Amino acid sequence: MAHRVDARGLSCPQPVVLTKKALAELQAGQLEVVVDNPAARDNVLRFARSAGCQVELSTAGDDYLIRITKKQV
């Protein structure tokens, strides 16, 4: 099962900070980040891509689900 960060209701930079912390703790595998606003979505996507991770985006109602895959270094 993927690790999950629920950043709904948080304004930037909190979703990115939580994502960065979770990725640092994850050796390799998947992290799912849930956000509820376009600014947080865009910032988390940009951060994950700049960290060299694969990213998939989907929606569930008003939420954005960002699945980040980190490969082992």
N, CA and C atoms as an extended XYZ file, in Angstrom:
219
Properties=species:S:1:pos:R:3:atomname:S:1:resname:S:1:resid:I:1 pbc="F F F"
N         0.830       -1.189        0.000 N   MET     1
C         0.000        0.000        0.000 CA  MET     1
C         0.872        1.249        0.000 C   MET     1
N         0.446        2.239       -0.724 N   ALA     2
C         1.205        3.480       -0.831 CA  ALA     2
C         1.082        4.292        0.456 C   ALA     2
N         2.099        5.045        0.739 N   HIS     3
C         2.038        5.997        1.842 CA  HIS     3
C         1.136        7.146        1.401 C   HIS     3
N         0.520        7.844        2.354 N   ARG     4
C        -0.465        8.866        2.004 CA  ARG     4
C        -0.247       10.125        2.840 C   ARG     4
N        -0.331       11.270        2.157 N   VAL     5
C        -0.300       12.570        2.808 CA  VAL     5
C        -1.616       13.255        2.485 C   VAL     5
N        -2.366       13.606        3.508 N   ASP     6
C        -3.629       14.319        3.318 CA  ASP     6
C        -3.380       15.793        3.620 C   ASP     6
N        -3.274       16.593        2.563 N   ALA     7
C        -2.975       18.017        2.715 CA  ALA     7
C        -4.182       18.882        2.366 C   ALA     7
N        -5.366       18.298        2.446 N   ARG     8
C        -6.574       19.071        2.161 CA  ARG     8
C        -6.746       20.156        3.222 C   ARG     8
N        -7.167       21.332        2.761 N   GLY     9
C        -7.403       22.439        3.671 CA  GLY     9
C        -6.154       23.218        4.047 C   GLY     9
N        -5.005       22.780        3.562 N   LEU    10
C        -3.758       23.467        3.884 CA  LEU    10
C        -3.352       24.396        2.743 C   LEU    10
N        -2.842       25.558        3.099 N   SER    11
C        -2.380       26.481        2.065 CA  SER    11
C        -0.871       26.305        1.876 C   SER    11
N        -0.393       26.727        0.732 N   CYS    12
C         1.031       26.602        0.417 CA  CYS    12
C         1.828       27.484        1.371 C   CYS    12
N         2.976       27.018        1.765 N   PRO    13
C         3.749       25.883        1.245 CA  PRO    13
C         3.531       24.567        1.990 C   PRO    13
N         2.564       24.488        2.905 N   GLN    14
C         2.396       23.288        3.725 CA  GLN    14
C         2.299       21.978        2.939 C   GLN    14
N         1.479       21.884        1.867 N   PRO    15
C         1.425       20.615        1.127 CA  PRO    15
C         2.784       20.186        0.567 C   PRO    15
N         3.569       21.145        0.101 N   VAL    16
C         4.897       20.824       -0.435 CA  VAL    16
C         5.830       20.395        0.696 C   VAL    16
N         5.766       21.067        1.824 N   VAL    17
C         6.606       20.715        2.974 CA  VAL    17
C         6.291       19.293        3.442 C   VAL    17
N         5.006       18.956        3.550 N   LEU    18
C         4.618       17.609        3.968 CA  LEU    18
C         5.046       16.558        2.945 C   LEU    18
N         4.917       16.893        1.657 N   THR    19
C         5.328       15.978        0.591 CA  THR    19
C         6.836       15.746        0.638 C   THR    19
N         7.582       16.821        0.809 N   LYS    20
C         9.046       16.722        0.871 CA  LYS    20
C         9.476       15.839        2.042 C   LYS    20
N         8.849       16.027        3.200 N   LYS    21
C         9.181       15.236        4.388 CA  LYS    21
C         8.851       13.760        4.149 C   LYS    21
N         7.677       13.488        3.591 N   ALA    22
C         7.276       12.102        3.340 CA  ALA    22
C         8.197       11.427        2.328 C   ALA    22
N         8.595       12.148        1.293 N   LEU    23
C         9.515       11.578        0.297 CA  LEU    23
C        10.881       11.301        0.906 C   LEU    23
N        11.326       12.162        1.799 N   ALA    24
C        12.624       11.960        2.451 CA  ALA    24
C        12.618       10.693        3.307 C   ALA    24
N        11.469       10.381        3.899 N   GLU    25
C        11.350        9.190        4.739 CA  GLU    25
C        11.133        7.918        3.925 C   GLU    25
N        10.762        8.077        2.660 N   LEU    26
C        10.458        6.941        1.791 CA  LEU    26
C        11.696        6.559        0.988 C   LEU    26
N        12.170        5.345        1.184 N   GLN    27
C        13.351        4.893        0.450 CA  GLN    27
C        13.041        4.763       -1.035 C   GLN    27
N        11.962        4.072       -1.338 N   ALA    28
C        11.492        3.901       -2.708 CA  ALA    28
C        10.049        3.432       -2.624 C   ALA    28
N         9.274        3.713       -3.662 N   GLY    29
C         7.890        3.278       -3.677 CA  GLY    29
C         6.956        4.416       -4.024 C   GLY    29
N         5.711        4.267       -3.588 N   GLN    30
C         4.696        5.255       -3.956 CA  GLN    30
C         4.229        6.071       -2.767 C   GLN    30
N         3.954        7.317       -3.066 N   LEU    31
C         3.385        8.247       -2.102 CA  LEU    31
C         2.171        8.875       -2.758 C   LEU    31
N         1.046        8.884       -2.066 N   GLU    32
C        -0.150        9.525       -2.588 CA  GLU    32
C        -0.399       10.786       -1.774 C   GLU    32
N        -0.544       11.902       -2.475 N   VAL    33
C        -0.794       13.186       -1.831 CA  VAL    33
C        -2.173       13.662       -2.264 C   VAL    33
N        -2.995       14.053       -1.297 N   VAL    34
C        -4.342       14.547       -1.581 CA  VAL    34
C        -4.378       16.031       -1.237 C   VAL    34
N        -4.749       16.853       -2.213 N   VAL    35
C        -4.900       18.292       -2.010 CA  VAL    35
C        -6.259       18.714       -2.559 C   VAL    35
N        -6.690       19.898       -2.180 N   ASP    36
C        -8.018       20.329       -2.602 CA  ASP    36
C        -8.045       21.692       -3.277 C   ASP    36
N        -6.878       22.161       -3.738 N   ASN    37
C        -6.883       23.427       -4.472 CA  ASN    37
C        -5.821       23.403       -5.568 C   ASN    37
N        -6.064       24.141       -6.652 N   PRO    38
C        -5.161       24.107       -7.801 CA  PRO    38
C        -3.739       24.586       -7.498 C   PRO    38
N        -3.575       25.554       -6.619 N   ALA    39
C        -2.223       26.050       -6.308 CA  ALA    39
C        -1.400       24.956       -5.634 C   ALA    39
N        -1.987       24.267       -4.664 N   ALA    40
C        -1.281       23.180       -3.989 CA  ALA    40
C        -0.978       22.053       -4.974 C   ALA    40
N        -1.959       21.734       -5.823 N   ARG    41
C        -1.758       20.696       -6.847 CA  ARG    41
C        -0.546       21.015       -7.709 C   ARG    41
N        -0.513       22.231       -8.243 N   ASP    42
C         0.573       22.631       -9.143 CA  ASP    42
C         1.922       22.636       -8.434 C   ASP    42
N         1.952       23.117       -7.195 N   ASN    43
C         3.220       23.181       -6.458 CA  ASN    43
C         3.747       21.805       -6.087 C   ASN    43
N         2.862       20.898       -5.684 N   VAL    44
C         3.299       19.535       -5.354 CA  VAL    44
C         3.772       18.817       -6.621 C   VAL    44
N         3.040       18.983       -7.716 N   LEU    45
C         3.467       18.370       -8.984 CA  LEU    45
C         4.853       18.873       -9.394 C   LEU    45
N         5.039       20.169       -9.320 N   ARG    46
C         6.326       20.772       -9.709 CA  ARG    46
C         7.455       20.266       -8.814 C   ARG    46
N         7.203       20.223       -7.509 N   PHE    47
C         8.230       19.739       -6.587 CA  PHE    47
C         8.596       18.278       -6.875 C   PHE    47
N         7.590       17.421       -7.021 N   ALA    48
C         7.846       15.992       -7.240 CA  ALA    48
C         8.627       15.764       -8.525 C   ALA    48
N         8.264       16.470       -9.570 N   ARG    49
C         8.998       16.327      -10.842 CA  ARG    49
C        10.432       16.810      -10.700 C   ARG    49
N        10.632       17.909       -9.973 N   SER    50
C        11.993       18.431       -9.807 CA  SER    50
C        12.842       17.492       -8.948 C   SER    50
N        12.181       16.666       -8.137 N   ALA    51
C        12.889       15.682       -7.310 CA  ALA    51
C        13.187       14.403       -8.092 C   ALA    51
N        12.801       14.367       -9.374 N   GLY    52
C        13.097       13.219      -10.220 CA  GLY    52
C        12.113       12.071      -10.095 C   GLY    52
N        10.941       12.342       -9.551 N   CYS    53
C         9.933       11.300       -9.368 CA  CYS    53
C         8.965       11.262      -10.544 C   CYS    53
N         8.349       10.101      -10.732 N   GLN    54
C         7.261        9.980      -11.702 CA  GLN    54
C         5.986       10.429      -11.010 C   GLN    54
N         5.113       11.108      -11.775 N   VAL    55
C         3.921       11.676      -11.177 CA  VAL    55
C         2.694       11.353      -12.015 C   VAL    55
N         1.609       10.957      -11.336 N   GLU    56
C         0.308       10.754      -11.982 CA  GLU    56
C        -0.710       11.591      -11.225 C   GLU    56
N        -1.604       12.243      -11.970 N   LEU    57
C        -2.619       13.098      -11.364 CA  LEU    57
C        -4.006       12.579      -11.718 C   LEU    57
N        -4.875       12.510      -10.728 N   SER    58
C        -6.277       12.180      -10.964 CA  SER    58
C        -7.125       13.022      -10.016 C   SER    58
N        -8.427       12.983      -10.233 N   THR    59
C        -9.325       13.738       -9.369 CA  THR    59
C       -10.348       12.799       -8.748 C   THR    59
N       -10.825       13.198       -7.586 N   ALA    60
C       -11.896       12.468       -6.895 CA  ALA    60
C       -12.792       13.525       -6.263 C   ALA    60
N       -13.874       13.830       -6.933 N   GLY    61
C       -14.727       14.912       -6.463 CA  GLY    61
C       -13.994       16.240       -6.579 C   GLY    61
N       -13.882       16.943       -5.472 N   ASP    62
C       -13.166       18.225       -5.454 CA  ASP    62
C       -11.690       18.065       -5.106 C   ASP    62
N       -11.244       16.845       -4.878 N   ASP    63
C        -9.866       16.596       -4.471 CA  ASP    63
C        -8.994       16.203       -5.663 C   ASP    63
N        -7.724       16.539       -5.547 N   TYR    64
C        -6.715       16.124       -6.526 CA  TYR    64
C        -5.860       15.053       -5.864 C   TYR    64
N        -5.717       13.920       -6.534 N   LEU    65
C        -4.889       12.826       -6.038 CA  LEU    65
C        -3.613       12.783       -6.861 C   LEU    65
N        -2.511       12.967       -6.195 N   ILE    66
C        -1.209       12.970       -6.856 CA  ILE    66
C        -0.458       11.733       -6.403 C   ILE    66
N        -0.195       10.839       -7.338 N   ARG    67
C         0.552        9.615       -7.026 CA  ARG    67
C         1.998        9.831       -7.484 C   ARG    67
N         2.883        9.787       -6.524 N   ILE    68
C         4.311       10.035       -6.765 CA  ILE    68
C         5.056        8.725       -6.599 C   ILE    68
N         5.846        8.368       -7.601 N   THR    69
C         6.651        7.154       -7.533 CA  THR    69
C         8.109        7.546       -7.422 C   THR    69
N         8.715        7.126       -6.325 N   LYS    70
C        10.142        7.397       -6.075 CA  LYS    70
C        10.916        6.115       -6.304 C   LYS    70
N        11.924        6.209       -7.147 N   LYS    71
C        12.773        5.050       -7.404 CA  LYS    71
C        13.926        5.043       -6.430 C   LYS    71
N        14.375        3.843       -6.117 N   GLN    72
C        15.498        3.715       -5.183 CA  GLN    72
C        16.746        4.294       -5.807 C   GLN    72
N        17.489        5.042       -5.021 N   VAL    73
C        18.705        5.699       -5.507 CA  VAL    73
C        19.898        4.820       -5.302 C   VAL    73
